[in-house]
Amino acid sequence: MRIILASQSPRRKELLALIVPKFEVMVSNQEEMFNNTLSVEEQVTEIAYTKAKNVYDRTNGDRIIIGSDTIVTKNGKIYGKPKDRNHAKEMIKELITGEKVHKIITGLSILIEENGILKEYKTYDTVNVYLKDMTDEEIEKWLDTGNAMDKAGAYGIQNEFCVHVEKIEGNYTTALGLPTHKVYDIIKEYI
């Protein structure tokens, strides 16, 4: 059965490769739209679903389509990818101000078609991330790496920023953008 990851994220590719050695990547061309009438969990799950459905609609036959999306949130505010360096700096400062815990919520949608029968799975997983204090110099040094711009919340827990993370509560792969434990539970009978 074909397995298709509906994401170009290098982290998601690496994580999926831990579960299945052979899969395809087909990037969804679905624009991410936020619906303020939904909870953050519902929004991230719906975005993951629209990504998977977009790729599903462009393919056929027996296949597994995996879509995922990640949102960083603190006190009800959503932190997407920064627009520029100043925006990234502002995000980091907000995440370390006051209570130093925020949530990473990763939505997951898997569409499986086998013998003409479609099964749809929609779920999400949440991780609490506790950051340490950072000086302005440390923030600038982080921004100088260039790794802040393509990540929700302007940081990645898996790179140089890891020294500023006190602890996480939850599954590490969820924080990276693909909850492998949930993916495996859904697709294990097919691999």
PAZA-991122 format. One record per residue (C-alpha): residue number from 1; residue in three letters; y, x, z. Coordinates in steps of 0.1 Angstrom, whole numbers, plus 5000, padded with zeros to 4 digits. Layout:
NUM	ALA	Y	X	Z
...
This chain:
1	MET	5000	5000	5000
2	ARG	5035	5013	4992
3	ILE	5057	5020	5021
4	ILE	5094	5021	5014
5	LEU	5122	5031	5037
6	ALA	5154	5013	5029
7	SER	5176	5041	5042
8	GLN	5189	5075	5031
9	SER	5193	5087	5067
10	PRO	5177	5121	5071
11	ARG	5169	5112	5107
12	ARG	5151	5080	5097
13	LYS	5131	5099	5070
14	GLU	5120	5125	5096
15	LEU	5110	5099	5121
16	LEU	5090	5078	5096
17	ALA	5072	5109	5084
18	LEU	5058	5112	5120
19	ILE	5040	5079	5114
20	VAL	5032	5079	5077
21	PRO	5031	5111	5056
22	LYS	5037	5094	5023
23	PHE	5065	5069	5017
24	GLU	5093	5062	4993
25	VAL	5130	5060	4999
26	MET	5150	5033	4982
27	VAL	5186	5029	4994
28	SER	5198	4994	5000
29	ASN	5230	4987	4981
30	GLN	5237	4958	5005
31	GLU	5272	4961	5021
32	GLU	5271	4960	5059
33	MET	5289	4928	5071
34	PHE	5296	4921	5107
35	ASN	5295	4885	5119
36	ASN	5315	4880	5151
37	THR	5297	4848	5159
38	LEU	5265	4868	5166
39	SER	5257	4890	5195
40	VAL	5256	4927	5189
41	GLU	5218	4926	5190
42	GLU	5217	4898	5165
43	GLN	5242	4916	5143
44	VAL	5223	4949	5141
45	THR	5190	4931	5135
46	GLU	5205	4910	5107
47	ILE	5220	4941	5091
48	ALA	5186	4958	5092
49	TYR	5171	4926	5077
50	THR	5196	4925	5048
51	LYS	5189	4961	5040
52	ALA	5151	4955	5039
53	LYS	5155	4923	5020
54	ASN	5177	4939	4994
55	VAL	5150	4965	4987
56	TYR	5123	4939	4989
57	ASP	5140	4918	4962
58	ARG	5141	4949	4939
59	THR	5104	4957	4942
60	ASN	5071	4939	4938
61	GLY	5034	4941	4947
62	ASP	5018	4949	4980
63	ARG	5044	4968	5000
64	ILE	5060	4975	5033
65	ILE	5098	4977	5034
66	ILE	5114	4992	5065
67	GLY	5151	4985	5072
68	SER	5170	4998	5102
69	ASP	5206	4999	5115
70	THR	5222	5014	5146
71	ILE	5252	5003	5166
72	VAL	5269	5021	5195
73	THR	5286	4997	5220
74	LYS	5305	5000	5252
75	ASN	5320	4971	5272
76	GLY	5316	4948	5242
77	LYS	5333	4971	5217
78	ILE	5313	4983	5187
79	TYR	5317	5019	5176
80	GLY	5308	5024	5139
81	LYS	5312	5055	5119
82	PRO	5346	5071	5123
83	LYS	5372	5068	5095
84	ASP	5386	5103	5101
85	ARG	5387	5132	5126
86	ASN	5413	5114	5148
87	HIS	5393	5083	5149
88	ALA	5362	5103	5159
89	LYS	5382	5120	5187
90	GLU	5394	5086	5199
91	MET	5358	5073	5200
92	ILE	5345	5102	5220
93	LYS	5373	5099	5245
94	GLU	5366	5062	5250
95	LEU	5329	5068	5255
96	ILE	5336	5094	5282
97	THR	5363	5074	5299
98	GLY	5356	5053	5330
99	GLU	5319	5044	5333
100	LYS	5302	5070	5312
101	VAL	5273	5049	5300
102	HIS	5271	5031	5267
103	LYS	5244	5015	5246
104	ILE	5227	5024	5214
105	ILE	5211	4994	5198
106	THR	5189	4999	5168
107	GLY	5179	4969	5147
108	LEU	5146	4969	5129
109	SER	5133	4947	5101
110	ILE	5100	4952	5083
111	LEU	5089	4930	5054
112	ILE	5052	4932	5044
113	GLU	5038	4916	5013
114	GLU	5001	4917	5009
115	ASN	4982	4897	4983
116	GLY	5013	4876	4976
117	ILE	5018	4867	5013
118	LEU	5051	4878	5029
119	LYS	5054	4886	5066
120	GLU	5088	4893	5081
121	TYR	5095	4911	5114
122	LYS	5129	4913	5130
123	THR	5134	4931	5163
124	TYR	5157	4956	5181
125	ASP	5156	4982	5208
126	THR	5182	4994	5232
127	VAL	5189	5027	5249
128	ASN	5215	5035	5276
129	VAL	5232	5069	5271
130	TYR	5250	5086	5299
131	LEU	5276	5112	5288
132	LYS	5291	5140	5309
133	ASP	5328	5147	5311
134	MET	5342	5167	5281
135	THR	5373	5188	5279
136	ASP	5397	5184	5249
137	GLU	5384	5219	5238
138	GLU	5348	5207	5239
139	ILE	5357	5176	5219
140	GLU	5374	5197	5193
141	LYS	5345	5221	5191
142	TRP	5322	5192	5185
143	LEU	5344	5178	5158
144	ASP	5346	5213	5142
145	THR	5308	5211	5135
146	GLY	5315	5183	5110
147	ASN	5285	5163	5123
148	ALA	5306	5135	5138
149	MET	5317	5117	5107
150	ASP	5285	5101	5095
151	LYS	5273	5087	5128
152	ALA	5280	5056	5148
153	GLY	5300	5065	5179
154	ALA	5310	5098	5163
155	TYR	5280	5118	5177
156	GLY	5244	5125	5173
157	ILE	5221	5130	5203
158	GLN	5198	5153	5183
159	ASN	5223	5180	5174
160	GLU	5249	5202	5191
161	PHE	5263	5172	5210
162	CYS	5231	5171	5231
163	VAL	5247	5193	5258
164	HIS	5272	5165	5266
165	VAL	5244	5140	5273
166	GLU	5235	5136	5309
167	LYS	5205	5114	5303
168	ILE	5191	5085	5283
169	GLU	5172	5054	5294
170	GLY	5149	5042	5267
171	ASN	5131	5055	5237
172	TYR	5146	5086	5222
173	THR	5137	5076	5186
174	THR	5157	5044	5191
175	ALA	5188	5066	5198
176	LEU	5181	5085	5166
177	GLY	5180	5053	5145
178	LEU	5144	5043	5140
179	PRO	5123	5030	5170
180	THR	5090	5046	5160
181	HIS	5071	5028	5187
182	LYS	5080	4994	5173
183	VAL	5075	5005	5137
184	TYR	5040	5018	5145
185	ASP	5030	4986	5163
186	ILE	5040	4965	5133
187	ILE	5025	4986	5105
188	LYS	4995	5003	5122
189	GLU	4970	4979	5107
190	TYR	4982	4988	5072
191	ILE	4982	5026	5075
